[in-house]
Amino acid sequence: MKRVPVIVFGVGGVGQALLRQIVNGRLATAVRNQIQFDVVAAADRKSLAWEPEGLSDAQLLGIIEAKQMGLPANPESGRQTRISGERPSNRDILDFAPAAELENVIVVDVTAQAGMEPIIDRALQLGYGVVLANKKALAGPWETAQNYFNHPRIRHESTVGGGQPVIATLRTLLDTNDPIYRIEGQLSGTLGFICGQLDQGVSFSQAVAQAKTNGFTEPDPREDLGGQDVIRKVMILGRMAGWPLEAADIVVESLYPAAMAALSVAEFMRETAVLDEPMRQRVEAAAAEGDVLRYVAELEAGRGTVGLKAIPANSPLANLKYISFRSGRYHDEPLLIGGKGAGVEMTAAGVLGDMIDLVREGQF
Ligand SMILES: NC(=O)c1ccc[n+]([C@@H]2O[C@H](COP(=O)([O-])OP(=O)(O)OC[C@H]3O[C@@H](n4cnc5c(N)ncnc54)[C@H](OP(=O)(O)O)[C@@H]3O)[C@@H](O)[C@H]2O)c1
């Protein structure tokens, strides 16, 4: 049995699902892969649970319970773990591991934070593996992000497709020398939901409000409506495919005008009603041609566009979160990966799969 220490940054929706899957899958992972993941650290913004021998399953479930009650991951700092007082910095948390003589550690970033690059760099410097669901470091300026692509100790399946095997598939195409010509996809579950509501005659403002109430959007829905998250995914795919894209290389259609960027979230939610009529007209114009509007990302020859596109209503792609690759071998008929929009469980499963992959591929 290989015991693998794990440091988890972020105990939100995905982080909690990951901890639960580690606990629930412990026996299966042991039998099938002869791996035991020992979560030595779980950190949210305000607290840290740390146990160099590995937090027990009861402690991990306690962390999930605390988070679900709106408490910090470690509400009993100093009793539940060996750390008391102020939460150490992420850099200090990382350095607890070599100090505790831990080896072959996997560092997981399931935060949504910008600025995690120094943590990733330090983890790589220590010889650790890194698994990212957080896209921000991979979609940062190419000068810093380029070190993270094709790195043997970095995995990031869940950054695109939310757990569907998109990154693994692209990696296989590239590893087998199949050049990528074109990538297209409906990459946002949130915008897919909103477009589906528009099909049914729901107004844009109501669709956005519903998506927010259902917890599908970021706390500020402009993060989704502006296409920023989709741009990050396009940059990750494009960069993997060999195009050193910067954000400026992607033409994006924001679903709200720039003038609404300075509003508070509450003001923005009230003002979205002004967008209802123009959007209704676009939906109707598409419907007159037998089409529906979908928020589609297209990438070819190092240039990308992200925005609303009319696609035939009877096309299977109209109702799928999908991604298609046209490559040397998949030239006439694209390679298609699609399925239901992902959620935290699928995203966490993608992270867990990456952790197993790192160990199985002998990266340690
Ligand atoms: N949700 C999905 O379906 C999905 C799909 C694909 C990819 N992702 C990506 O997965 C990541 C996590 O998503 P999520 O839905 O779990 O987000 P979330 O619910 O907002 O959770 C984020 C977690 O990160 C913690 N955090 C923030 N800053 C931190 C820091 N500096 N150090 C340590 N922890 C920090 C937060 O702490 P507090 O709890 O104290 O606030 C929270 O626990 C994001 O990057 C997201 O884009 C999510």
The ligand as a Gaussian input file, in Angstrom:
#p B3LYP/6-31G(d) Opt

LIG

0 1
 N      -18.145000      24.145000      -8.658000
 C      -17.911000      23.489000      -9.797000
 O      -18.762000      22.733000     -10.315000
 C      -16.564000      23.625000     -10.458000
 C      -16.332000      23.019000     -11.691000
 C      -15.063000      23.103000     -12.275000
 C      -14.057000      23.821000     -11.633000
 N      -14.324000      24.439000     -10.453000
 C      -13.253000      25.197000      -9.823000
 O      -12.923000      24.588000      -8.575000
 C      -12.528000      25.591000      -7.667000
 C      -13.369000      25.463000      -6.408000
 O      -14.726000      25.659000      -6.731000
 P      -15.847000      25.665000      -5.578000
 O      -17.146000      25.676000      -6.272000
 O      -15.517000      24.616000      -4.583000
 O      -15.550000      27.118000      -4.936000
 P      -16.031000      27.647000      -3.503000
 O      -17.210000      26.885000      -3.037000
 O      -16.079000      29.124000      -3.626000
 O      -14.815000      27.256000      -2.531000
 C      -13.584000      27.881000      -2.542000
 C      -12.841000      27.459000      -1.288000
 O      -11.520000      28.025000      -1.345000
 C      -11.247000      28.588000      -0.051000
 N      -10.220000      29.605000      -0.201000
 C      -10.319000      30.847000      -0.739000
 N       -9.130000      31.451000      -0.687000
 C       -8.262000      30.578000      -0.139000
 C       -6.887000      30.619000       0.190000
 N       -6.140000      31.689000      -0.080000
 N       -6.324000      29.526000       0.765000
 C       -7.047000      28.430000       1.036000
 N       -8.365000      28.319000       0.755000
 C       -8.953000      29.394000       0.183000
 C      -12.565000      29.109000       0.421000
 O      -12.502000      29.324000       1.809000
 P      -13.779000      29.759000       2.685000
 O      -14.624000      28.509000       2.766000
 O      -13.196000      30.145000       3.989000
 O      -14.425000      30.874000       1.933000
 C      -13.474000      27.959000       0.012000
 O      -13.408000      26.932000       0.975000
 C      -12.700000      26.936000      -8.384000
 O      -11.466000      27.346000      -8.891000
 C      -13.676000      26.616000      -9.505000
 O      -13.504000      27.458000     -10.625000
 C      -15.537000      24.346000      -9.848000

